[in-house]
Amino acid sequence: MMFGLFKSNPLKKLRKQYDTALQDAMQAQRHGDIRLYAELSTEADKIYQKIKRLEEGNAKAMGQ
């Protein structure tokens, strides 16, 4: 039980990646680089989908 403190939280890591991707996309858009904005937005969306799957998995695990 105590060793759970030292486990990395994949959800927290993904949220940080998601936030960074959105921030980078916003900066690209502000600088007029729409192609890069689109790529980063797509990447952020993929990360968001992973977050949702993990959250759903956690919700199911908690319900059991």
PDB file of N, H, CA, C and O in Angstrom:
ATOM      1  N   MET A   1       0.818  -1.183   0.000  1.00  0.00           N
ATOM      2  CA  MET A   1       0.000   0.000   0.000  1.00  0.00           C
ATOM      3  C   MET A   1       0.867   1.254   0.000  1.00  0.00           C
ATOM      4  O   MET A   1       0.596   2.201  -0.739  1.00  0.00           O
ATOM      5  N   MET A   2       1.879   1.261   0.804  1.00  0.00           N
ATOM      6  H   MET A   2       2.099   0.492   1.404  1.00  0.00           H
ATOM      7  CA  MET A   2       2.735   2.423   0.925  1.00  0.00           C
ATOM      8  C   MET A   2       3.528   2.678  -0.353  1.00  0.00           C
ATOM      9  O   MET A   2       3.867   3.820  -0.664  1.00  0.00           O
ATOM     10  N   PHE A   3       3.823   1.605  -1.094  1.00  0.00           N
ATOM     11  H   PHE A   3       3.548   0.678  -0.841  1.00  0.00           H
ATOM     12  CA  PHE A   3       4.616   1.766  -2.299  1.00  0.00           C
ATOM     13  C   PHE A   3       3.820   2.425  -3.424  1.00  0.00           C
ATOM     14  O   PHE A   3       4.405   2.843  -4.423  1.00  0.00           O
ATOM     15  N   GLY A   4       2.536   2.522  -3.285  1.00  0.00           N
ATOM     16  H   GLY A   4       2.060   2.182  -2.473  1.00  0.00           H
ATOM     17  CA  GLY A   4       1.706   3.206  -4.270  1.00  0.00           C
ATOM     18  C   GLY A   4       2.056   4.687  -4.371  1.00  0.00           C
ATOM     19  O   GLY A   4       1.775   5.321  -5.388  1.00  0.00           O
ATOM     20  N   LEU A   5       2.661   5.236  -3.335  1.00  0.00           N
ATOM     21  H   LEU A   5       2.888   4.721  -2.508  1.00  0.00           H
ATOM     22  CA  LEU A   5       3.059   6.642  -3.363  1.00  0.00           C
ATOM     23  C   LEU A   5       4.109   6.915  -4.419  1.00  0.00           C
ATOM     24  O   LEU A   5       4.200   8.028  -4.937  1.00  0.00           O
ATOM     25  N   PHE A   6       4.903   5.904  -4.742  1.00  0.00           N
ATOM     26  H   PHE A   6       4.829   5.000  -4.321  1.00  0.00           H
ATOM     27  CA  PHE A   6       6.022   6.102  -5.652  1.00  0.00           C
ATOM     28  C   PHE A   6       5.685   5.765  -7.102  1.00  0.00           C
ATOM     29  O   PHE A   6       6.524   5.932  -7.988  1.00  0.00           O
ATOM     30  N   LYS A   7       4.481   5.298  -7.347  1.00  0.00           N
ATOM     31  H   LYS A   7       3.800   5.162  -6.627  1.00  0.00           H
ATOM     32  CA  LYS A   7       4.057   5.002  -8.715  1.00  0.00           C
ATOM     33  C   LYS A   7       3.783   6.300  -9.455  1.00  0.00           C
ATOM     34  O   LYS A   7       3.227   7.248  -8.899  1.00  0.00           O
ATOM     35  N   SER A   8       4.185   6.323 -10.722  1.00  0.00           N
ATOM     36  H   SER A   8       4.636   5.553 -11.173  1.00  0.00           H
ATOM     37  CA  SER A   8       3.849   7.506 -11.508  1.00  0.00           C
ATOM     38  C   SER A   8       2.390   7.410 -11.939  1.00  0.00           C
ATOM     39  O   SER A   8       1.864   6.317 -12.151  1.00  0.00           O
ATOM     40  N   ASN A   9       1.754   8.544 -12.064  1.00  0.00           N
ATOM     41  H   ASN A   9       2.181   9.432 -11.892  1.00  0.00           H
ATOM     42  CA  ASN A   9       0.357   8.593 -12.440  1.00  0.00           C
ATOM     43  C   ASN A   9       0.277   8.881 -13.944  1.00  0.00           C
ATOM     44  O   ASN A   9       0.544  10.006 -14.367  1.00  0.00           O
ATOM     45  N   PRO A  10      -0.083   7.887 -14.750  1.00  0.00           N
ATOM     46  CA  PRO A  10      -0.112   8.103 -16.200  1.00  0.00           C
ATOM     47  C   PRO A  10      -1.139   9.153 -16.607  1.00  0.00           C
ATOM     48  O   PRO A  10      -0.957   9.839 -17.613  1.00  0.00           O
ATOM     49  N   LEU A  11      -2.204   9.285 -15.845  1.00  0.00           N
ATOM     50  H   LEU A  11      -2.352   8.728 -15.028  1.00  0.00           H
ATOM     51  CA  LEU A  11      -3.237  10.275 -16.156  1.00  0.00           C
ATOM     52  C   LEU A  11      -2.683  11.693 -15.973  1.00  0.00           C
ATOM     53  O   LEU A  11      -2.940  12.578 -16.789  1.00  0.00           O
ATOM     54  N   LYS A  12      -1.941  11.892 -14.923  1.00  0.00           N
ATOM     55  H   LYS A  12      -1.731  11.173 -14.260  1.00  0.00           H
ATOM     56  CA  LYS A  12      -1.341  13.202 -14.658  1.00  0.00           C
ATOM     57  C   LYS A  12      -0.341  13.563 -15.758  1.00  0.00           C
ATOM     58  O   LYS A  12      -0.289  14.706 -16.213  1.00  0.00           O
ATOM     59  N   LYS A  13       0.438  12.591 -16.172  1.00  0.00           N
ATOM     60  H   LYS A  13       0.396  11.663 -15.803  1.00  0.00           H
ATOM     61  CA  LYS A  13       1.430  12.813 -17.229  1.00  0.00           C
ATOM     62  C   LYS A  13       0.733  13.165 -18.552  1.00  0.00           C
ATOM     63  O   LYS A  13       1.169  14.067 -19.267  1.00  0.00           O
ATOM     64  N   LEU A  14      -0.342  12.454 -18.866  1.00  0.00           N
ATOM     65  H   LEU A  14      -0.696  11.722 -18.285  1.00  0.00           H
ATOM     66  CA  LEU A  14      -1.070  12.724 -20.102  1.00  0.00           C
ATOM     67  C   LEU A  14      -1.724  14.106 -20.072  1.00  0.00           C
ATOM     68  O   LEU A  14      -1.741  14.809 -21.083  1.00  0.00           O
ATOM     69  N   ARG A  15      -2.255  14.489 -18.926  1.00  0.00           N
ATOM     70  H   ARG A  15      -2.240  13.917 -18.105  1.00  0.00           H
ATOM     71  CA  ARG A  15      -2.871  15.821 -18.819  1.00  0.00           C
ATOM     72  C   ARG A  15      -1.840  16.919 -19.053  1.00  0.00           C
ATOM     73  O   ARG A  15      -2.131  17.933 -19.688  1.00  0.00           O
ATOM     74  N   LYS A  16      -0.639  16.707 -18.536  1.00  0.00           N
ATOM     75  H   LYS A  16      -0.403  15.883 -18.021  1.00  0.00           H
ATOM     76  CA  LYS A  16       0.435  17.688 -18.741  1.00  0.00           C
ATOM     77  C   LYS A  16       0.810  17.758 -20.221  1.00  0.00           C
ATOM     78  O   LYS A  16       1.008  18.849 -20.756  1.00  0.00           O
ATOM     79  N   GLN A  17       0.910  16.604 -20.887  1.00  0.00           N
ATOM     80  H   GLN A  17       0.749  15.718 -20.452  1.00  0.00           H
ATOM     81  CA  GLN A  17       1.203  16.571 -22.319  1.00  0.00           C
ATOM     82  C   GLN A  17       0.090  17.263 -23.105  1.00  0.00           C
ATOM     83  O   GLN A  17       0.358  17.998 -24.056  1.00  0.00           O
ATOM     84  N   TYR A  18      -1.134  17.027 -22.711  1.00  0.00           N
ATOM     85  H   TYR A  18      -1.352  16.430 -21.938  1.00  0.00           H
ATOM     86  CA  TYR A  18      -2.294  17.631 -23.367  1.00  0.00           C
ATOM     87  C   TYR A  18      -2.252  19.153 -23.245  1.00  0.00           C
ATOM     88  O   TYR A  18      -2.434  19.870 -24.228  1.00  0.00           O
ATOM     89  N   ASP A  19      -2.011  19.631 -22.032  1.00  0.00           N
ATOM     90  H   ASP A  19      -1.862  19.048 -21.234  1.00  0.00           H
ATOM     91  CA  ASP A  19      -1.937  21.072 -21.806  1.00  0.00           C
ATOM     92  C   ASP A  19      -0.812  21.714 -22.618  1.00  0.00           C
ATOM     93  O   ASP A  19      -0.986  22.790 -23.190  1.00  0.00           O
ATOM     94  N   THR A  20       0.338  21.049 -22.663  1.00  0.00           N
ATOM     95  H   THR A  20       0.479  20.175 -22.198  1.00  0.00           H
ATOM     96  CA  THR A  20       1.471  21.557 -23.425  1.00  0.00           C
ATOM     97  C   THR A  20       1.152  21.599 -24.915  1.00  0.00           C
ATOM     98  O   THR A  20       1.472  22.577 -25.590  1.00  0.00           O
ATOM     99  N   ALA A  21       0.529  20.551 -25.429  1.00  0.00           N
ATOM    100  H   ALA A  21       0.269  19.756 -24.881  1.00  0.00           H
ATOM    101  CA  ALA A  21       0.179  20.509 -26.846  1.00  0.00           C
ATOM    102  C   ALA A  21      -0.808  21.619 -27.199  1.00  0.00           C
ATOM    103  O   ALA A  21      -0.677  22.257 -28.243  1.00  0.00           O
ATOM    104  N   LEU A  22      -1.791  21.851 -26.334  1.00  0.00           N
ATOM    105  H   LEU A  22      -1.898  21.333 -25.486  1.00  0.00           H
ATOM    106  CA  LEU A  22      -2.754  22.932 -26.583  1.00  0.00           C
ATOM    107  C   LEU A  22      -2.075  24.299 -26.544  1.00  0.00           C
ATOM    108  O   LEU A  22      -2.365  25.170 -27.364  1.00  0.00           O
ATOM    109  N   GLN A  23      -1.182  24.473 -25.597  1.00  0.00           N
ATOM    110  H   GLN A  23      -0.947  23.765 -24.931  1.00  0.00           H
ATOM    111  CA  GLN A  23      -0.452  25.742 -25.476  1.00  0.00           C
ATOM    112  C   GLN A  23       0.409  25.984 -26.719  1.00  0.00           C
ATOM    113  O   GLN A  23       0.430  27.088 -27.264  1.00  0.00           O
ATOM    114  N   ASP A  24       1.114  24.945 -27.157  1.00  0.00           N
ATOM    115  H   ASP A  24       1.097  24.049 -26.714  1.00  0.00           H
ATOM    116  CA  ASP A  24       1.953  25.058 -28.358  1.00  0.00           C
ATOM    117  C   ASP A  24       1.102  25.342 -29.592  1.00  0.00           C
ATOM    118  O   ASP A  24       1.493  26.128 -30.455  1.00  0.00           O
ATOM    119  N   ALA A  25      -0.053  24.704 -29.672  1.00  0.00           N
ATOM    120  H   ALA A  25      -0.371  24.065 -28.971  1.00  0.00           H
ATOM    121  CA  ALA A  25      -0.960  24.928 -30.807  1.00  0.00           C
ATOM    122  C   ALA A  25      -1.443  26.373 -30.828  1.00  0.00           C
ATOM    123  O   ALA A  25      -1.510  26.997 -31.887  1.00  0.00           O
ATOM    124  N   MET A  26      -1.778  26.898 -29.662  1.00  0.00           N
ATOM    125  H   MET A  26      -1.723  26.391 -28.802  1.00  0.00           H
ATOM    126  CA  MET A  26      -2.244  28.283 -29.584  1.00  0.00           C
ATOM    127  C   MET A  26      -1.144  29.248 -30.039  1.00  0.00           C
ATOM    128  O   MET A  26      -1.410  30.212 -30.756  1.00  0.00           O
ATOM    129  N   GLN A  27       0.091  28.976 -29.614  1.00  0.00           N
ATOM    130  H   GLN A  27       0.307  28.193 -29.032  1.00  0.00           H
ATOM    131  CA  GLN A  27       1.205  29.833 -30.012  1.00  0.00           C
ATOM    132  C   GLN A  27       1.439  29.766 -31.525  1.00  0.00           C
ATOM    133  O   GLN A  27       1.709  30.785 -32.161  1.00  0.00           O
ATOM    134  N   ALA A  28       1.336  28.572 -32.091  1.00  0.00           N
ATOM    135  H   ALA A  28       1.117  27.744 -31.574  1.00  0.00           H
ATOM    136  CA  ALA A  28       1.508  28.415 -33.532  1.00  0.00           C
ATOM    137  C   ALA A  28       0.435  29.199 -34.278  1.00  0.00           C
ATOM    138  O   ALA A  28       0.720  29.848 -35.285  1.00  0.00           O
ATOM    139  N   GLN A  29      -0.793  29.136 -33.785  1.00  0.00           N
ATOM    140  H   GLN A  29      -1.024  28.609 -32.968  1.00  0.00           H
ATOM    141  CA  GLN A  29      -1.892  29.862 -34.418  1.00  0.00           C
ATOM    142  C   GLN A  29      -1.651  31.369 -34.332  1.00  0.00           C
ATOM    143  O   GLN A  29      -1.887  32.089 -35.303  1.00  0.00           O
ATOM    144  N   ARG A  30      -1.197  31.837 -33.211  1.00  0.00           N
ATOM    145  H   ARG A  30      -1.005  31.252 -32.423  1.00  0.00           H
ATOM    146  CA  ARG A  30      -0.926  33.268 -33.031  1.00  0.00           C
ATOM    147  C   ARG A  30       0.180  33.762 -33.972  1.00  0.00           C
ATOM    148  O   ARG A  30       0.181  34.913 -34.410  1.00  0.00           O
ATOM    149  N   HIS A  31       1.119  32.860 -34.265  1.00  0.00           N
ATOM    150  H   HIS A  31       1.119  31.925 -33.909  1.00  0.00           H
ATOM    151  CA  HIS A  31       2.215  33.223 -35.165  1.00  0.00           C
ATOM    152  C   HIS A  31       1.864  32.982 -36.625  1.00  0.00           C
ATOM    153  O   HIS A  31       2.704  33.177 -37.503  1.00  0.00           O
ATOM    154  N   GLY A  32       0.645  32.563 -36.892  1.00  0.00           N
ATOM    155  H   GLY A  32      -0.037  32.405 -36.178  1.00  0.00           H
ATOM    156  CA  GLY A  32       0.190  32.389 -38.269  1.00  0.00           C
ATOM    157  C   GLY A  32       0.565  31.071 -38.911  1.00  0.00           C
ATOM    158  O   GLY A  32       0.375  30.898 -40.114  1.00  0.00           O
ATOM    159  N   ASP A  33       1.093  30.138 -38.138  1.00  0.00           N
ATOM    160  H   ASP A  33       1.248  30.278 -37.160  1.00  0.00           H
ATOM    161  CA  ASP A  33       1.486  28.832 -38.687  1.00  0.00           C
ATOM    162  C   ASP A  33       0.315  27.864 -38.522  1.00  0.00           C
ATOM    163  O   ASP A  33       0.268  27.070 -37.583  1.00  0.00           O
ATOM    164  N   ILE A  34      -0.610  27.952 -39.444  1.00  0.00           N
ATOM    165  H   ILE A  34      -0.572  28.598 -40.207  1.00  0.00           H
ATOM    166  CA  ILE A  34      -1.846  27.177 -39.344  1.00  0.00           C
ATOM    167  C   ILE A  34      -1.593  25.681 -39.520  1.00  0.00           C
ATOM    168  O   ILE A  34      -2.268  24.864 -38.895  1.00  0.00           O
ATOM    169  N   ARG A  35      -0.635  25.318 -40.358  1.00  0.00           N
ATOM    170  H   ARG A  35      -0.086  25.982 -40.865  1.00  0.00           H
ATOM    171  CA  ARG A  35      -0.315  23.896 -40.550  1.00  0.00           C
ATOM    172  C   ARG A  35       0.177  23.285 -39.236  1.00  0.00           C
ATOM    173  O   ARG A  35      -0.272  22.208 -38.844  1.00  0.00           O
ATOM    174  N   LEU A  36       1.094  23.967 -38.565  1.00  0.00           N
ATOM    175  H   LEU A  36       1.459  24.842 -38.884  1.00  0.00           H
ATOM    176  CA  LEU A  36       1.594  23.471 -37.280  1.00  0.00           C
ATOM    177  C   LEU A  36       0.473  23.451 -36.242  1.00  0.00           C
ATOM    178  O   LEU A  36       0.382  22.526 -35.434  1.00  0.00           O
ATOM    179  N   TYR A  37      -0.377  24.475 -36.271  1.00  0.00           N
ATOM    180  H   TYR A  37      -0.303  25.225 -36.927  1.00  0.00           H
ATOM    181  CA  TYR A  37      -1.525  24.520 -35.361  1.00  0.00           C
ATOM    182  C   TYR A  37      -2.406  23.284 -35.553  1.00  0.00           C
ATOM    183  O   TYR A  37      -2.841  22.669 -34.580  1.00  0.00           O
ATOM    184  N   ALA A  38      -2.663  22.929 -36.801  1.00  0.00           N
ATOM    185  H   ALA A  38      -2.309  23.429 -37.591  1.00  0.00           H
ATOM    186  CA  ALA A  38      -3.502  21.765 -37.086  1.00  0.00           C
ATOM    187  C   ALA A  38      -2.849  20.479 -36.587  1.00  0.00           C
ATOM    188  O   ALA A  38      -3.516  19.621 -36.009  1.00  0.00           O
ATOM    189  N   GLU A  39      -1.543  20.349 -36.814  1.00  0.00           N
ATOM    190  H   GLU A  39      -1.001  21.046 -37.283  1.00  0.00           H
ATOM    191  CA  GLU A  39      -0.826  19.147 -36.361  1.00  0.00           C
ATOM    192  C   GLU A  39      -0.868  19.027 -34.839  1.00  0.00           C
ATOM    193  O   GLU A  39      -1.142  17.957 -34.295  1.00  0.00           O
ATOM    194  N   LEU A  40      -0.595  20.135 -34.168  1.00  0.00           N
ATOM    195  H   LEU A  40      -0.373  21.004 -34.610  1.00  0.00           H
ATOM    196  CA  LEU A  40      -0.576  20.104 -32.705  1.00  0.00           C
ATOM    197  C   LEU A  40      -1.975  19.893 -32.125  1.00  0.00           C
ATOM    198  O   LEU A  40      -2.132  19.236 -31.095  1.00  0.00           O
ATOM    199  N   SER A  41      -2.970  20.441 -32.778  1.00  0.00           N
ATOM    200  H   SER A  41      -2.842  20.974 -33.614  1.00  0.00           H
ATOM    201  CA  SER A  41      -4.347  20.229 -32.319  1.00  0.00           C
ATOM    202  C   SER A  41      -4.744  18.766 -32.466  1.00  0.00           C
ATOM    203  O   SER A  41      -5.421  18.212 -31.599  1.00  0.00           O
ATOM    204  N   THR A  42      -4.326  18.143 -33.560  1.00  0.00           N
ATOM    205  H   THR A  42      -3.777  18.593 -34.264  1.00  0.00           H
ATOM    206  CA  THR A  42      -4.597  16.723 -33.770  1.00  0.00           C
ATOM    207  C   THR A  42      -3.899  15.885 -32.707  1.00  0.00           C
ATOM    208  O   THR A  42      -4.480  14.946 -32.163  1.00  0.00           O
ATOM    209  N   GLU A  43      -2.646  16.233 -32.417  1.00  0.00           N
ATOM    210  H   GLU A  43      -2.174  16.996 -32.859  1.00  0.00           H
ATOM    211  CA  GLU A  43      -1.890  15.533 -31.375  1.00  0.00           C
ATOM    212  C   GLU A  43      -2.581  15.689 -30.019  1.00  0.00           C
ATOM    213  O   GLU A  43      -2.701  14.725 -29.264  1.00  0.00           O
ATOM    214  N   ALA A  44      -3.033  16.906 -29.716  1.00  0.00           N
ATOM    215  H   ALA A  44      -2.936  17.690 -30.330  1.00  0.00           H
ATOM    216  CA  ALA A  44      -3.721  17.157 -28.449  1.00  0.00           C
ATOM    217  C   ALA A  44      -5.007  16.336 -28.369  1.00  0.00           C
ATOM    218  O   ALA A  44      -5.351  15.818 -27.306  1.00  0.00           O
ATOM    219  N   ASP A  45      -5.709  16.219 -29.484  1.00  0.00           N
ATOM    220  H   ASP A  45      -5.429  16.639 -30.347  1.00  0.00           H
ATOM    221  CA  ASP A  45      -6.950  15.441 -29.496  1.00  0.00           C
ATOM    222  C   ASP A  45      -6.675  13.958 -29.232  1.00  0.00           C
ATOM    223  O   ASP A  45      -7.437  13.300 -28.523  1.00  0.00           O
ATOM    224  N   LYS A  46      -5.599  13.440 -29.796  1.00  0.00           N
ATOM    225  H   LYS A  46      -4.980  13.974 -30.372  1.00  0.00           H
ATOM    226  CA  LYS A  46      -5.234  12.034 -29.551  1.00  0.00           C
ATOM    227  C   LYS A  46      -4.917  11.810 -28.070  1.00  0.00           C
ATOM    228  O   LYS A  46      -5.311  10.802 -27.484  1.00  0.00           O
ATOM    229  N   ILE A  47      -4.208  12.755 -27.485  1.00  0.00           N
ATOM    230  H   ILE A  47      -3.887  13.574 -27.961  1.00  0.00           H
ATOM    231  CA  ILE A  47      -3.883  12.650 -26.058  1.00  0.00           C
ATOM    232  C   ILE A  47      -5.162  12.710 -25.227  1.00  0.00           C
ATOM    233  O   ILE A  47      -5.314  11.968 -24.256  1.00  0.00           O
ATOM    234  N   TYR A  48      -6.076  13.591 -25.611  1.00  0.00           N
ATOM    235  H   TYR A  48      -5.953  14.193 -26.400  1.00  0.00           H
ATOM    236  CA  TYR A  48      -7.354  13.720 -24.902  1.00  0.00           C
ATOM    237  C   TYR A  48      -8.143  12.405 -24.960  1.00  0.00           C
ATOM    238  O   TYR A  48      -8.764  12.006 -23.975  1.00  0.00           O
ATOM    239  N   GLN A  49      -8.116  11.745 -26.105  1.00  0.00           N
ATOM    240  H   GLN A  49      -7.612  12.069 -26.905  1.00  0.00           H
ATOM    241  CA  GLN A  49      -8.816  10.462 -26.238  1.00  0.00           C
ATOM    242  C   GLN A  49      -8.209   9.420 -25.299  1.00  0.00           C
ATOM    243  O   GLN A  49      -8.937   8.624 -24.706  1.00  0.00           O
ATOM    244  N   LYS A  50      -6.880   9.419 -25.160  1.00  0.00           N
ATOM    245  H   LYS A  50      -6.289  10.066 -25.642  1.00  0.00           H
ATOM    246  CA  LYS A  50      -6.215   8.498 -24.229  1.00  0.00           C
ATOM    247  C   LYS A  50      -6.642   8.795 -22.791  1.00  0.00           C
ATOM    248  O   LYS A  50      -6.897   7.883 -22.005  1.00  0.00           O
ATOM    249  N   ILE A  51      -6.716  10.083 -22.464  1.00  0.00           N
ATOM    250  H   ILE A  51      -6.509  10.824 -23.103  1.00  0.00           H
ATOM    251  CA  ILE A  51      -7.140  10.484 -21.113  1.00  0.00           C
ATOM    252  C   ILE A  51      -8.541   9.966 -20.839  1.00  0.00           C
ATOM    253  O   ILE A  51      -8.799   9.408 -19.772  1.00  0.00           O
ATOM    254  N   LYS A  52      -9.444  10.144 -21.786  1.00  0.00           N
ATOM    255  H   LYS A  52      -9.235  10.598 -22.653  1.00  0.00           H
ATOM    256  CA  LYS A  52     -10.828   9.685 -21.612  1.00  0.00           C
ATOM    257  C   LYS A  52     -10.888   8.174 -21.400  1.00  0.00           C
ATOM    258  O   LYS A  52     -11.618   7.694 -20.533  1.00  0.00           O
ATOM    259  N   ARG A  53     -10.108   7.417 -22.205  1.00  0.00           N
ATOM    260  H   ARG A  53      -9.515   7.808 -22.910  1.00  0.00           H
ATOM    261  CA  ARG A  53     -10.101   5.954 -22.044  1.00  0.00           C
ATOM    262  C   ARG A  53      -9.594   5.560 -20.661  1.00  0.00           C
ATOM    263  O   ARG A  53     -10.151   4.663 -20.028  1.00  0.00           O
ATOM    264  N   LEU A  54      -8.543   6.224 -20.190  1.00  0.00           N
ATOM    265  H   LEU A  54      -8.091   6.953 -20.704  1.00  0.00           H
ATOM    266  CA  LEU A  54      -8.018   5.917 -18.860  1.00  0.00           C
ATOM    267  C   LEU A  54      -9.034   6.264 -17.773  1.00  0.00           C
ATOM    268  O   LEU A  54      -9.217   5.502 -16.824  1.00  0.00           O
ATOM    269  N   GLU A  55      -9.687   7.408 -17.911  1.00  0.00           N
ATOM    270  H   GLU A  55      -9.538   8.027 -18.682  1.00  0.00           H
ATOM    271  CA  GLU A  55     -10.685   7.802 -16.912  1.00  0.00           C
ATOM    272  C   GLU A  55     -11.853   6.819 -16.889  1.00  0.00           C
ATOM    273  O   GLU A  55     -12.361   6.477 -15.821  1.00  0.00           O
ATOM    274  N   GLU A  56     -12.277   6.366 -18.068  1.00  0.00           N
ATOM    275  H   GLU A  56     -11.865   6.644 -18.936  1.00  0.00           H
ATOM    276  CA  GLU A  56     -13.358   5.383 -18.116  1.00  0.00           C
ATOM    277  C   GLU A  56     -12.926   4.072 -17.491  1.00  0.00           C
ATOM    278  O   GLU A  56     -13.701   3.429 -16.783  1.00  0.00           O
ATOM    279  N   GLY A  57     -11.686   3.673 -17.751  1.00  0.00           N
ATOM    280  H   GLY A  57     -11.056   4.195 -18.326  1.00  0.00           H
ATOM    281  CA  GLY A  57     -11.159   2.448 -17.156  1.00  0.00           C
ATOM    282  C   GLY A  57     -11.077   2.543 -15.646  1.00  0.00           C
ATOM    283  O   GLY A  57     -11.380   1.584 -14.936  1.00  0.00           O
ATOM    284  N   ASN A  58     -10.666   3.705 -15.158  1.00  0.00           N
ATOM    285  H   ASN A  58     -10.420   4.484 -15.734  1.00  0.00           H
ATOM    286  CA  ASN A  58     -10.591   3.919 -13.708  1.00  0.00           C
ATOM    287  C   ASN A  58     -11.971   3.918 -13.076  1.00  0.00           C
ATOM    288  O   ASN A  58     -12.158   3.390 -11.980  1.00  0.00           O
ATOM    289  N   ALA A  59     -12.939   4.511 -13.768  1.00  0.00           N
ATOM    290  H   ALA A  59     -12.786   4.940 -14.659  1.00  0.00           H
ATOM    291  CA  ALA A  59     -14.304   4.546 -13.247  1.00  0.00           C
ATOM    292  C   ALA A  59     -14.873   3.126 -13.162  1.00  0.00           C
ATOM    293  O   ALA A  59     -15.551   2.783 -12.193  1.00  0.00           O
ATOM    294  N   LYS A  60     -14.599   2.313 -14.166  1.00  0.00           N
ATOM    295  H   LYS A  60     -14.048   2.592 -14.953  1.00  0.00           H
ATOM    296  CA  LYS A  60     -15.076   0.933 -14.149  1.00  0.00           C
ATOM    297  C   LYS A  60     -14.393   0.148 -13.035  1.00  0.00           C
ATOM    298  O   LYS A  60     -15.036  -0.652 -12.356  1.00  0.00           O
ATOM    299  N   ALA A  61     -13.101   0.370 -12.846  1.00  0.00           N
ATOM    300  H   ALA A  61     -12.578   1.020 -13.398  1.00  0.00           H
ATOM    301  CA  ALA A  61     -12.355  -0.339 -11.804  1.00  0.00           C
ATOM    302  C   ALA A  61     -12.864   0.039 -10.421  1.00  0.00           C
ATOM    303  O   ALA A  61     -12.928  -0.807  -9.529  1.00  0.00           O
ATOM    304  N   MET A  62     -13.223   1.294 -10.240  1.00  0.00           N
ATOM    305  H   MET A  62     -13.171   1.981 -10.964  1.00  0.00           H
ATOM    306  CA  MET A  62     -13.725   1.749  -8.945  1.00  0.00           C
ATOM    307  C   MET A  62     -15.107   1.171  -8.669  1.00  0.00           C
ATOM    308  O   MET A  62     -15.472   0.947  -7.515  1.00  0.00           O
ATOM    309  N   GLY A  63     -15.868   0.933  -9.718  1.00  0.00           N
ATOM    310  H   GLY A  63     -15.572   1.116 -10.656  1.00  0.00           H
ATOM    311  CA  GLY A  63     -17.231   0.418  -9.561  1.00  0.00           C
ATOM    312  C   GLY A  63     -17.269  -1.049  -9.221  1.00  0.00           C
ATOM    313  O   GLY A  63     -18.294  -1.545  -8.753  1.00  0.00           O
ATOM    314  N   GLN A  64     -16.185  -1.755  -9.442  1.00  0.00           N
ATOM    315  H   GLN A  64     -15.352  -1.353  -9.822  1.00  0.00           H
ATOM    316  CA  GLN A  64     -16.193  -3.203  -9.197  1.00  0.00           C
ATOM    317  C   GLN A  64     -15.975  -3.552  -7.786  1.00  0.00           C
ATOM    318  O   GLN A  64     -15.957  -4.732  -7.438  1.00  0.00           O
TER     319      GLN A  64
END
